[in-house]
Amino acid sequence: MAAFYATIAAAIVVGAGLDFTPLDPIKALIWSAIINGVAGMPIVAMIALLTSRKVVTRDFHLNEIAVCTGLARDRGHGGCSDRHVCDFGELTDERQA
């Protein structure tokens, strides 16, 4: 519990310290959004791949529909209508046959 409050306190101190720098907050906000957009999709894809494997998650793993829905939502699509979006090797019907 102490680590949580230490993290909050450190964020407040860093935020207050940035107020005294010549850093433009709007430019910092734009750059943080760009970095988030570039780094977000590979991280979500890796998590989706890991949670779909029984070796990694043992008792709880995501099925093909959950993985495709999550990745399609993250890509900005409404659903997983394209089979190529969901082509993860052992998860698709074509590769199991």
N, C-alpha and C positions, 0 to 999 in steps of 0.2 A: 504494500500500500504506500510505503514511503517513496518508492520509485515513481509511482504515478504522480504524486504531488511534486516531486523534484522535477519531473519532466514539465509539468505545468508551470512551475516557477521559472525554470530555465527558458521556456518559450516566452514568458512575460518579460524577462530581463532582455532577451535578444530582441524582441519586438520594440521595447522601449529604447534600446540602444540604437536600433536602426532609425529611430526618429531623429537622431543627431548626425546622421550621415547624409551626404548629398544624393543618395540613391532615390530615384524617382519611383514611387510606389506603383504607378500605373504600368510602367515598363517592367517592373518586377512581377506584377500580376500577369502580364502578357507572357513573359518568359516562363513563369511557372506553369501556365496553361499549356504552352507549347511542349515543355518537357513532360508534363503529365500525359498529353496526347500521344507522344512518341513512345513513352515507356509503358503506358497502360495496356495496350492491346497484347504485346508479347507476354506480359505478366499474367493477364487473364487467360490467354491461350494455354500457357504452361500449367496454370492451376487447373483448368478444365481437363487437360490431358492427364494430369496426375490423379485427379479425383475420379476419373473413369477407369482406372486400373485397380483390379482387386488386390494385386500384390502390394500396392501402396496403402490403400485404405482398409483392407481386410473386410470387415463386416459391412461397412457403408461405402458404396460407390455409386456414382452417377451412371444412369443408363444413357443410351445414345440420344434420346429425345431431350433430356435435361442438358447434356453437353451442347447439342446443336442450338437449343433455345438460348442458352447463356451466351454462346459465341455470336449468334446472330443478333441478339439484343445489344451486345457490346459493339458490334460493327454498325449498328444503327438500323438494322433490318427488323421487321416485325416477326419473323419466324424463320424456320429452317426449311424452305421449299427446295433448295438446291442441294442435291446429294453430294456435290463436290465440296461444299462447305463442311460437311460432316465426314469426310473421308479420313478416318483415323486408323486405318489398317484393320485390326481385328474387330472393330466396332460395326463395320458395314456389312450388309448381307452378301455383297459380291465377293468379298475377300474370305468369308466364312465357308462359302460353297466350294 
